[in-house]
């Protein structure tokens, strides 16, 4: 596994963890509601792009 692949795996793991924390409300208190919704939307869009690119391979 080269460095780029390791970075991709780590980013995927981090986004998964952040998404779970957001869903469970752990980060919601420190972020205002608008930023919370914005971040959740961005993560969902990234997830869709990953799924679409995975289907193309």
C-alpha positions, -999 to 999 in steps of 0.1 A, spaced: 0 0 0 15 33 -10 13 66 8 -17 79 -12 -37 48 -5 -29 51 32 -40 87 32 -73 78 15 -80 51 40 -73 75 69 -95 102 54 -123 77 50 -120 65 86 -119 101 99 -150 112 79 -168 80 91 -159 89 127 -169 126 123 -202 115 107 -210 92 136 -202 119 161 -224 143 143 -253 118 141 -249 111 178 -249 149 187 -214 150 203 -202 178 181 -236 195 176 -232 215 209 -199 230 199 -211 240 164 -240 263 157 -270 246 140 -262 260 105 -226 248 105 -238 214 118 -263 210 90 -237 222 64 -210 198 76 -235 169 76 -246 177 41 -210 179 28 -202 145 44 -233 130 28 -223 144 -6 -188 129 -3 -203 96 6 -225 96 -25 -195 105 -47 -175 77 -32 -203 52 -39 -207 64 -75 -170 63 -82 -169 28 -66 -196 16 -90 -177 28 -120 -146 7 -113 
